[in-house]
């Protein structure tokens, strides 16, 4: 399976990566996917996106345009070629 992970905002700035392509041979959940990508880009995405096994408020993770909050949250299983968009929590005003 091919996963295309698009990184936005401060994650893009912190890592220098706009997109990461990953080939996997078995289904993975969101946390497993984040661990794989973190290893590739040498940046702890889990620390930036998850606290106490929950998505940090304001973080948006989309699978083919669908927010994982409307799926199975962190337990959402990725089983096919997928585009994943990751937006960290942002502050501003």
C-alpha positions as CSV (number, residue, x, y, z in Angstrom):
1,X,0.0,0.0,0.0
2,X,1.2,3.5,-0.7
3,X,0.5,6.2,1.8
4,X,1.1,9.8,0.9
5,X,1.3,12.0,4.0
6,X,1.0,15.7,3.6
7,X,2.3,17.9,6.3
8,X,1.1,21.4,7.0
9,X,1.8,24.6,9.1
10,X,4.3,24.3,11.9
11,X,5.1,20.6,11.2
12,X,6.1,21.6,7.7
13,X,8.3,24.4,9.0
14,X,9.8,22.3,11.8
15,X,10.7,19.3,9.5
16,X,11.3,20.9,6.1
17,X,9.0,18.2,4.6
18,X,5.8,19.0,2.7
19,X,5.0,15.4,1.8
20,X,6.3,11.9,2.7
21,X,5.4,8.8,0.7
22,X,5.5,5.5,2.5
23,X,4.9,2.0,1.3
24,X,3.6,-0.5,3.8
25,X,2.7,-4.1,3.4
26,X,0.0,-4.5,6.1
27,X,-2.9,-2.3,7.5
28,X,-1.8,0.1,10.2
29,X,-3.7,2.4,12.5
30,X,-3.1,6.2,12.9
31,X,-0.6,5.9,15.7
32,X,1.4,3.2,13.9
33,X,1.4,5.4,10.8
34,X,2.6,8.4,12.8
35,X,5.5,6.3,14.2
36,X,6.6,5.2,10.8
37,X,6.5,8.7,9.4
38,X,8.2,10.1,12.5
39,X,11.1,7.7,12.0
40,X,11.5,8.7,8.3
41,X,11.5,12.5,9.0
42,X,13.3,12.3,12.3
43,X,10.6,14.3,14.1
44,X,8.3,13.1,16.8
45,X,4.8,13.6,15.3
46,X,3.1,11.8,18.2
47,X,4.4,14.3,20.7
48,X,3.1,17.1,18.5
49,X,-0.3,15.6,17.8
50,X,-1.3,13.3,20.6
51,X,-1.5,13.6,24.4
52,X,-2.8,10.9,26.8
53,X,-3.8,8.7,23.9
54,X,-6.1,11.4,22.5
55,X,-5.7,13.8,19.6
56,X,-4.7,17.2,20.9
57,X,-7.6,19.7,20.5
58,X,-7.2,21.6,17.2
59,X,-5.2,18.9,15.5
60,X,-6.8,17.7,12.2
61,X,-5.9,14.4,10.5
62,X,-7.7,13.6,7.3
63,X,-7.7,10.3,5.4
64,X,-8.7,11.0,1.8
65,X,-10.4,14.2,3.0
66,X,-12.3,12.6,5.9
67,X,-11.5,13.7,9.4
68,X,-10.5,10.8,11.6
69,X,-12.8,12.2,14.3
70,X,-15.7,11.0,12.1
71,X,-14.1,7.6,11.6
72,X,-12.5,5.6,14.5
73,X,-10.1,8.4,15.7
74,X,-6.7,7.0,16.5
75,X,-7.9,3.5,16.0
76,X,-8.8,4.2,12.4
77,X,-7.3,1.4,10.3
78,X,-5.5,2.4,7.0
79,X,-6.1,-0.5,4.7
80,X,-5.6,0.9,1.1
81,X,-3.7,3.5,-0.8
82,X,-4.5,6.7,1.1
83,X,-3.6,10.4,1.2
84,X,-3.2,11.6,4.8
85,X,-3.2,15.3,5.6
86,X,-1.9,16.3,9.0
87,X,-2.6,19.8,10.4
88,X,-1.2,20.6,13.9
89,X,-3.0,22.7,16.4
90,X,-2.5,26.3,15.6
91,X,-2.8,29.4,17.6
92,X,-3.3,32.9,16.4
93,X,-5.7,35.7,16.3
